């Protein structure tokens, strides 16, 4: 029995030594793709850059000024005459701010890119409509008798409508994205940085 046990141990020892070894996992080498130099930015025409800077500045300055001049409802007017005065001031503020945009857009030279000229005309048209609406409503309100309740409704409607006239006109770049030249100029024009 001792011989059988010894032979069994020897067989087990030989079997353990003769089993194939596991191969080491393969080594994978990853090579990074060659780095490409960034594509050079397209050259920006100085006339386009200057024009776009003026266009964007007119729109962004309007938006900033409107935010700065917006007054939270401080107190309720004590009389109809006080309400008329407050409404007249709001209409005057809109007429002044939108009028400033119209003046600045009109003062720009002809746009060097046809799409830019089309966009300028659209913006100028919207701001002109708002300016005229607010200005006319203010004039009518200011000519009404103090305390004339009926004068407030058309003035309030005109105020709301003048604000709606320029809704969506706060991003001067969005309508220009069809032109690579204008987008490239907008990326470097200081006035286009909101």
C-alpha positions in Angstrom: 0.0 0.0 0.0 2.9 2.2 0.7 4.1 1.6 -2.8 0.7 2.4 -4.3 0.5 5.6 -2.2 4.0 6.6 -3.3 3.3 5.9 -6.9 0.1 7.9 -6.7 2.0 10.8 -5.2 4.6 10.6 -7.9 2.0 10.5 -10.6 0.3 13.5 -9.2 3.6 15.3 -9.0 4.4 14.5 -12.6 0.9 15.6 -13.7 1.2 18.9 -12.0 4.6 19.6 -13.5 3.5 18.6 -17.0 0.4 20.8 -17.3 0.9 23.6 -19.9 1.5 27.0 -18.5 -0.9 29.8 -19.1 0.4 32.2 -21.6 0.8 35.8 -20.5 -2.0 38.1 -21.8 -1.1 39.7 -25.1 0.3 43.2 -24.9 -1.7 45.8 -26.9 0.0 48.9 -28.0 -2.1 51.9 -28.9 -0.7 54.6 -31.0 -2.2 58.0 -30.9 -3.3 59.4 -34.3 -1.0 62.1 -35.6 -2.0 65.5 -34.3 -3.3 67.8 -36.8 -2.7 71.5 -36.6 -6.0 73.4 -36.1 -7.4 74.7 -39.3 -6.6 78.3 -39.7 -9.4 80.7 -39.1 -10.7 82.1 -42.3 -9.4 85.6 -43.0 -11.9 88.3 -42.0 -12.5 91.2 -44.2 -11.9 94.4 -42.2 -15.0 96.0 -43.8 -17.2 93.1 -42.8 -15.6 93.0 -39.3 -16.3 96.8 -38.8 -19.8 96.6 -40.1 -20.7 93.6 -38.0 -19.2 95.2 -34.9 -21.4 98.2 -35.3 -24.5 96.1 -36.0 -24.0 93.8 -33.0 -23.2 96.7 -30.7 -26.4 98.5 -31.6 -28.5 95.4 -30.7 -26.6 94.3 -27.6 -26.5 97.9 -26.2 -30.3 98.1 -26.6 -30.7 94.8 -24.7 -28.3 95.9 -21.9 -29.8 99.4 -21.6 -33.3 97.9 -21.4 -32.3 95.6 -18.6 -30.6 98.5 -16.7 -33.6 100.8 -17.1 -36.3 98.3 -16.3 -37.8 99.4 -13.1 -39.6 96.9 -10.9 -43.1 98.0 -9.9 -42.2 100.2 -6.9 -45.5 101.4 -5.8 -49.0 101.7 -7.1 -49.9 105.1 -8.5 -52.1 107.1 -6.2 -54.2 108.6 -8.9 -55.1 108.2 -12.6 -52.8 111.2 -13.4 -49.9 109.4 -11.6 -50.6 106.3 -13.7 -50.7 108.3 -16.9 -47.3 109.8 -16.0 -45.7 106.5 -15.2 -47.1 105.0 -18.5 -45.9 108.0 -20.4 -42.4 107.5 -19.0 -42.3 103.8 -20.0 -43.5 104.6 -23.5 -40.9 107.4 -23.7 -38.1 105.0 -22.6 -39.0 102.4 -25.2 -39.3 105.1 -27.9 -35.9 106.5 -27.0 -34.1 103.1 -26.8 -35.6 101.7 -30.0 -35.0 105.0 -31.8 -31.4 104.9 -30.8 -31.1 101.4 -32.4 -32.8 102.7 -35.6 -30.4 105.6 -35.8 -27.3 103.4 -35.3 -28.5 100.8 -37.8 -29.3 103.5 -40.3 -25.8 105.1 -39.8 -24.0 101.9 -40.8 -22.6 101.9 -44.3 -24.1 99.4 -46.8 -23.4 95.9 -45.6 -20.5 94.1 -47.4 -22.5 90.9 -47.6 -26.0 90.8 -49.0 -27.4 88.6 -46.2 -26.1 91.1 -43.6 -28.0 94.0 -45.4 -31.2 91.9 -45.5 -30.9 91.2 -41.7 -30.1 94.9 -41.0 -33.3 96.0 -42.8 -35.3 93.4 -40.9 -34.0 94.6 -37.6 -34.3 98.3 -38.5 -37.9 97.6 -39.6 -38.9 96.0 -36.3 -37.2 98.6 -34.1 -38.8 101.4 -36.2 -42.2 99.9 -35.8 -41.7 99.7 -32.0 -40.3 103.2 -31.8 -43.2 104.7 -33.8 -45.8 102.8 -31.8 -44.4 103.9 -28.5 -43.8 107.5 -29.6 -47.3 107.9 -31.0 -48.9 106.4 -27.9 -46.9 108.6 -25.6 -47.9 111.7 -27.6 -51.6 110.7 -27.4 -51.4 110.0 -23.7 -49.5 113.2 -23.0 -52.3 115.2 -24.8 -55.0 113.5 -22.8 -56.4 115.4 -19.8 -54.8 114.4 -16.5 -57.1 111.8 -14.8 -58.6 110.6 -18.2 -59.0 106.9 -17.5 -59.9 106.1 -21.1 -56.5 107.3 -22.3 -54.6 104.6 -20.4 -56.0 101.5 -22.2 -54.7 102.3 -25.7 -51.4 103.5 -24.2 -51.0 100.3 -22.2 -51.8 98.2 -25.3 -49.3 100.2 -27.3 -46.6 99.6 -24.6 -47.2 95.9 -24.7 -47.2 95.8 -28.5 -44.0 97.9 -28.8 -42.3 95.4 -26.5 -43.6 92.5 -28.7 -42.5 94.2 -31.9 -38.8 93.6 -30.9 -39.3 90.2 -29.2 -36.8 87.8 -30.7 -34.6 90.7 -31.9 -32.0 90.4 -29.2 -29.6 87.9 -31.0 -27.9 89.7 -33.9 -25.9 86.6 -34.9 -28.6 83.9 -35.3 -30.0 85.3 -38.6 -26.5 85.4 -40.1 -25.4 81.8 -39.6 -25.9 81.0 -43.3 -22.8 83.0 -44.1 -19.4 81.6 -43.0 -17.9 85.0 -43.6 -20.3 86.7 -41.2 -20.0 84.0 -38.6 -16.2 84.2 -38.7 -16.4 88.0 -38.4 -18.9 87.7 -35.5 -16.5 85.4 -33.6 -13.9 88.2 -33.4 -16.0 91.4 -33.5 -15.9 93.0 -30.0 -19.5 94.2 -30.3 -20.8 90.7 -31.0 -19.7 89.4 -27.5 -22.9 89.5 -25.5 
